[in-house]
Amino acid sequence: FVWDLKDPALVLLDRFHQAVSFPEMVIALQTKSGAATVDYSCSDDMVTLDAADASRPILGALLQTGWGVAPTHEHFSGKKQTSEVNYLWSAANTPFGPFSSSAKLNFALIDAARRNLVFSALNASIAQVSDVLEQFSRFGKHMEDVLLPAEHVHFVRRWNVLKFKIRRTSTYLSLLNFNTALFYARSTRHDVRAIRNTVLKAGQFVHSYVGCVHDEKPSILHFLVYVFSGLALLIMAYVLLHNLLQQRRSTNFKKKM
């Protein structure tokens, strides 16, 4: 979304940006204020921006939202576990940062965008497979416990093909052959779908039951205990019924006397 304001005053998002990237959209502002200074300087010269033209910041924000490309002046510090800023890397052909006026994309940005596209396709397949493999873990079952022998063979074959495609994707990424890498990454969806259908078919025979946490597995001893308890109840019922009938007979006999 681009707001082109006729206001002669300088209006920036978060006080610093003409365009801001969000997970599902980009917001940008343009005003009629013309060249305006920002809170940066280079060799004692003030850095300016063109408030009437936000095309360059919009391009950078689109790279962040659509392809997940981080600004060239930001990098992740493993020691501090946070991102750090160094504008040295945003002073050439880059749409990021206030020290460059170029809207061209250097090879690092182009490679990062194409690489992230492959990673996105591969991450979606891996996430689906992980969800499928964890489906029976909450029941205390492993994949080998629920799959029939024929289904297990089919599962292993698909699993091996999936691992092969992931390795090929990694190989072509290292060679910067992004088109072939993307082909293998997207083709993993077919194997994921086959694995998912196999697991869901096997899950039809898995049922849950309610039991005590400390219940042991059923044994013959437990079965005999239940049988003898039932027989004891039947004998007690028979004795009680026999006594009641005998008392009724004796009462009727006394009445006749």
C-alpha positions as CSV (number, residue, x, y, z in Angstrom):
1,F,0.0,0.0,0.0
2,V,1.4,3.3,-1.1
3,W,0.1,6.6,0.3
4,D,1.0,9.6,-1.9
5,L,0.2,12.6,0.2
6,K,0.1,16.2,-1.0
7,D,1.3,17.4,2.3
8,P,4.5,19.5,2.0
9,A,5.7,18.3,5.4
10,L,8.0,15.3,5.8
11,V,6.1,12.2,7.0
12,L,8.0,9.0,7.8
13,L,7.0,5.7,9.2
14,D,8.6,5.0,12.6
15,R,10.3,8.4,12.1
16,F,13.0,6.9,9.9
17,H,11.5,4.8,7.0
18,Q,9.5,5.7,3.9
19,A,8.5,2.0,3.5
20,V,8.1,-0.7,6.1
21,S,7.9,-4.5,5.6
22,F,5.2,-6.6,7.3
23,P,4.7,-10.4,7.0
24,E,1.9,-10.0,4.4
25,M,2.1,-6.5,3.1
26,V,4.3,-3.4,2.5
27,I,3.3,0.1,3.6
28,A,4.9,3.2,2.1
29,L,4.5,7.0,2.2
30,Q,5.3,9.7,-0.3
31,T,4.9,13.5,0.3
32,K,5.6,16.7,-1.6
33,S,8.4,17.9,0.8
34,G,11.1,17.1,-1.7
35,A,14.7,16.5,-0.5
36,A,14.9,16.1,3.3
37,T,17.8,15.5,5.7
38,V,17.9,12.4,7.9
39,D,19.7,11.6,11.1
40,Y,22.9,10.4,9.3
41,S,26.0,12.0,7.9
42,C,28.8,10.9,5.6
43,S,32.2,12.7,5.7
44,D,30.5,15.6,7.6
45,D,27.9,15.9,4.9
46,M,24.2,15.5,5.7
47,V,22.5,12.6,4.1
48,T,19.2,13.4,2.3
49,L,16.3,11.4,0.9
50,D,13.7,12.2,-1.7
51,A,10.4,12.2,0.1
52,A,8.4,12.4,-3.2
53,D,9.9,9.1,-4.5
54,A,9.6,6.0,-2.3
55,S,10.3,3.5,-5.1
56,R,13.7,2.5,-3.8
57,P,12.5,1.8,-0.2
58,I,9.5,0.0,-1.6
59,L,11.8,-2.3,-3.5
60,G,13.7,-3.1,-0.3
61,A,10.5,-3.7,1.7
62,L,9.2,-6.0,-1.1
63,L,12.4,-8.1,-0.9
64,Q,11.9,-8.5,2.8
65,T,8.2,-9.4,2.6
66,G,8.2,-11.5,-0.6
67,W,11.6,-13.3,-0.5
68,G,12.7,-12.9,3.1
69,V,15.9,-11.0,2.2
70,A,17.4,-9.2,5.1
71,P,18.7,-5.6,4.7
72,T,22.4,-5.6,3.6
73,H,23.4,-3.6,6.7
74,E,22.0,-6.1,9.1
75,H,23.6,-9.4,10.2
76,F,23.0,-11.9,12.9
77,S,25.6,-12.1,15.7
78,G,25.9,-15.6,17.1
79,K,27.8,-14.3,20.1
80,K,25.1,-11.8,21.1
81,Q,22.2,-13.8,19.7
82,T,20.8,-10.7,18.1
83,S,21.0,-8.7,14.9
84,E,23.7,-6.0,14.5
85,V,23.8,-3.0,12.1
86,N,26.8,-2.0,9.9
87,Y,26.0,0.5,7.1
88,L,29.3,-0.3,5.4
89,W,27.5,-3.0,3.4
90,S,24.7,-0.6,2.4
91,A,26.7,2.0,0.6
92,A,26.7,0.5,-2.9
93,N,24.1,-1.1,-5.2
94,T,21.4,-1.8,-2.7
95,P,17.9,-0.6,-2.1
96,F,18.5,-0.7,1.7
97,G,19.8,2.1,3.9
98,P,20.1,5.9,3.6
99,F,23.7,5.9,2.3
100,S,22.9,4.6,-1.2
101,S,20.8,6.1,-3.9
102,S,20.8,3.1,-6.2
103,A,17.8,0.9,-6.8
104,K,19.9,-1.9,-8.4
105,L,20.2,-5.3,-6.9
106,N,23.7,-6.7,-6.5
107,F,24.4,-10.4,-7.0
108,A,24.3,-11.1,-3.2
109,L,20.7,-9.9,-3.0
110,I,19.6,-11.8,-6.1
111,D,21.2,-15.0,-4.9
112,A,19.7,-14.5,-1.4
113,A,16.2,-14.1,-2.9
114,R,16.5,-17.2,-5.2
115,R,18.0,-19.2,-2.3
116,N,15.2,-18.3,0.1
117,L,12.7,-19.4,-2.5
118,V,14.2,-22.8,-2.5
119,F,14.5,-22.9,1.3
120,S,10.8,-21.9,1.6
121,A,9.7,-24.8,-0.6
122,L,11.9,-27.3,1.2
123,N,10.9,-26.0,4.6
124,A,7.2,-26.6,3.8
125,S,7.8,-30.2,2.9
126,I,10.0,-30.9,5.9
127,A,7.4,-29.3,8.2
128,Q,4.7,-31.6,6.8
129,V,6.8,-34.7,7.1
130,S,7.6,-33.8,10.7
131,D,4.0,-33.4,11.5
132,V,3.1,-36.8,10.0
133,L,5.9,-38.6,11.8
134,E,4.8,-37.2,15.2
135,Q,1.2,-38.2,14.7
136,F,1.5,-41.5,16.6
137,S,4.0,-40.3,19.2
138,R,1.3,-39.0,21.5
139,F,-0.1,-42.5,21.6
140,G,3.2,-44.0,22.5
141,K,3.6,-45.7,19.1
142,H,6.3,-45.7,16.5
143,M,5.8,-45.8,12.8
144,E,7.0,-49.5,12.7
145,D,4.2,-50.5,15.2
146,V,1.3,-49.2,13.0
147,L,2.4,-50.0,9.5
148,L,1.7,-53.3,7.8
149,P,4.8,-55.0,6.2
150,A,3.7,-54.0,2.6
151,E,2.9,-50.4,3.8
152,H,6.3,-50.2,5.6
153,V,8.2,-51.2,2.5
154,H,6.3,-48.5,0.5
155,F,7.0,-46.0,3.3
156,V,10.7,-46.7,3.3
157,R,11.0,-46.4,-0.4
158,R,9.3,-43.0,-0.4
159,W,11.4,-41.9,2.5
160,N,14.6,-42.8,0.7
161,V,13.4,-40.9,-2.4
162,L,12.6,-37.9,-0.2
163,K,16.1,-37.9,1.4
164,F,17.7,-38.2,-2.1
165,K,15.8,-35.2,-3.4
166,I,16.8,-33.1,-0.3
167,R,20.5,-34.1,-0.9
168,R,20.2,-33.1,-4.6
169,T,18.6,-29.8,-3.6
170,S,21.6,-29.1,-1.3
171,T,24.1,-30.1,-4.0
172,Y,22.6,-27.7,-6.6
173,L,22.3,-24.9,-4.1
174,S,26.0,-25.2,-3.5
175,L,26.6,-24.9,-7.2
176,L,24.3,-21.8,-7.4
177,N,22.0,-23.8,-9.8
178,F,18.8,-22.4,-8.3
179,N,16.4,-23.6,-11.0
180,T,17.3,-27.2,-10.6
181,A,17.5,-26.9,-6.8
182,L,14.0,-25.4,-6.8
183,F,12.8,-28.3,-9.1
184,Y,14.0,-30.9,-6.6
185,A,12.7,-28.9,-3.6
186,R,9.2,-28.6,-5.1
187,S,9.2,-32.3,-6.3
188,T,9.4,-33.4,-2.6
189,R,5.7,-32.5,-2.3
190,H,4.8,-35.6,-4.2
191,D,6.7,-37.9,-1.8
192,V,5.4,-36.0,1.3
193,R,1.8,-36.5,0.0
194,A,2.5,-40.3,-0.5
195,I,4.0,-40.6,2.9
196,R,1.1,-38.8,4.5
197,N,-1.5,-40.9,2.7
198,T,0.3,-44.1,3.9
199,V,0.4,-42.9,7.5
200,L,-3.2,-41.8,7.5
201,K,-4.3,-45.2,6.1
202,A,-2.4,-46.9,8.9
203,G,-3.9,-44.6,11.5
204,Q,-7.4,-45.9,10.8
205,F,-6.5,-49.1,12.8
206,V,-5.1,-47.2,15.8
207,H,-7.7,-46.5,18.5
208,S,-7.3,-44.9,21.9
209,Y,-8.7,-46.2,25.2
210,V,-9.1,-44.9,28.7
211,G,-7.2,-46.6,31.5
212,C,-5.3,-45.9,34.7
213,V,-1.8,-44.7,34.5
214,H,-0.4,-47.5,36.6
215,D,-2.3,-50.3,34.9
216,E,-0.2,-53.2,33.9
217,K,-0.7,-55.3,30.8
218,P,-3.6,-57.8,31.0
219,S,-2.5,-61.3,32.2
220,I,-4.0,-64.7,32.8
221,L,-3.9,-64.1,36.6
222,H,-6.1,-61.0,36.2
223,F,-8.5,-63.0,34.0
224,L,-8.7,-65.8,36.7
225,V,-9.3,-63.3,39.4
226,Y,-12.3,-61.9,37.4
227,V,-13.6,-65.4,36.7
228,F,-13.5,-66.5,40.4
229,S,-15.0,-63.2,41.5
230,G,-17.9,-63.7,39.1
231,L,-18.4,-67.3,40.3
232,A,-18.4,-66.2,43.9
233,L,-21.1,-63.7,43.2
234,L,-23.2,-66.3,41.5
235,I,-22.8,-68.7,44.4
236,M,-23.8,-66.1,46.9
237,A,-26.8,-65.1,44.9
238,Y,-27.8,-68.8,44.6
239,V,-27.5,-69.4,48.4
240,L,-29.4,-66.2,49.2
241,L,-32.2,-67.2,46.8
242,H,-32.3,-70.8,48.2
243,N,-32.6,-69.5,51.8
244,L,-35.5,-67.2,50.8
245,L,-37.4,-70.0,49.1
246,Q,-36.9,-72.3,52.0
247,Q,-38.2,-69.7,54.5
248,R,-41.3,-69.1,52.4
249,R,-42.0,-72.9,52.2
250,S,-41.7,-73.3,56.0
251,T,-44.0,-70.3,56.5
252,N,-46.7,-71.8,54.2
253,F,-46.4,-75.2,55.9
254,K,-47.0,-73.6,59.3
255,K,-50.1,-71.8,58.0
256,K,-51.6,-75.1,56.8
257,M,-51.0,-76.7,60.2
